[in-house]
């Protein structure tokens, strides 16, 4: 079988390696919201898995209007502060005290929630699924 030397072949190799060797989850394009430039499925799963109390406070679990307001706020914060600052520092949205968007690994910082570090793969894989 001939080797695919096109960009699509390289992309396939990268995705395969990330999924098989690093435990990333390959996303589906249907989960990607172009308007907000985010993989909603994985974003809300990450928030629910790591911060269920905050998710409950802002009411994004079952309320489409609240979800849209949250996505609008997230988009605004990214536009104002940049993606790196939002990932590092999270966002504040009333009545939640803080929504954390990324948990650092143990070598970067000693967080009290070790399991949250493992959940990063969900967030990271959504970024890689749009390759």
N, C-alpha and C positions, 0 to 999 in steps of 0.2 A: 504494500500500500504506500503511495507517495506521501511525503511529508508536506503538510500545509504550511507554506512559508509566508503566507499573507498575515496581515495584522489580526484577522479573525482567528487564525490558527494559534497565534501567540496568546491572544486573549483567552482562548479555550484552555490552553496549557496553564496559564496563571490561575484561572478560576478553579480548574481541576485540582491543582496543587493546594490552593488555599482551603478548599473544601475537604480534600482527603488527608492532607498532612497537618493542617492547623485547626481543624474543627469549625471552620467558618460555615455559615448557612448561606446557600445560594438563594438570592431573592428572585422574585418574579416581577417582570415589568408591570404587571397589572396592579401590584401593591404600591407602585410609585405614584405619588401625587405630583404632577408637573406644576400645578399652580403654586404649591408651597415648596417644591423641590425637596421632598422628603418621602421616605418609605414609611407610610403611616402604620402599617401592620407592625413592623418591627419597632418603630418609635414608641407606639403606645404599649406594646408588650413589654419593652424595656422599662418604661415608666411604671407600669403596673407591677412588674416583678420586683423592682428595686425600691419603689416608693408608694405603696398602695394607700397609705394614709393621705399623702399629698394629692394623689389622683382623686381620692374621694372628696377631699376638701374643695377642689376646683370643679368637680362634677363632670369630668370629661368621659367618664366610663359609659354612661348611657344617654348623654344629651348631645345631639349633633350640633346644636347652636354653641354650646360650651366648647366642643372640640374645635369648631371653626374659629371661635374667639381665641382659643389657645394657640392654634396654628398661626393666626394673624399676629399674635403677640410674639411668638417665636420668630416669625419672619421679620418683624420689626426690630427685634433685639439683634438678630444676625445682621440686618442692614445697618443698624446704628453702631454696634460694637464689634462686629466681625465674628466669623464662625469659631475661631480659636478661643476668643474670650468667652463666648457662650458655652463652649465645651468645657473650658477650665473652671468657669465660675457659675454656670447655671443661669437660671432666670428666676426672677421673683414675680409671682402672679397672685394677686389677692384671691382668696384668703389663705393660700398656701404660703408658708414661710420662704421656701426655696425649692425649686425644681432642679435637681442635679442632672446634667446631661451626659456625664462621663465620669466613671470611677477610675482613679489612677491605680496602677498595679502596686503591689506591696513594695517593690523596690523604689517606687517613686514617693510613696506616702503610706503611712500606717493607718489605714481606715479601720473603723470598728466593724465594718460589714465585709468580711472576706468574700462572701458569696457574690457580692455585687461586682467584683472584678471579673468573675467568669462571665457575667452577663454582657460585658463589653463586646464579646464576640458577636452578639446579635446586632448591636449597633454598627460595629465595624463591617460586618458582612453586608449590611444594607448599603453601605457606601461602596463596597467592592462589587455588589451585584449590578451596579449601573455602569460598569466598565464598558 
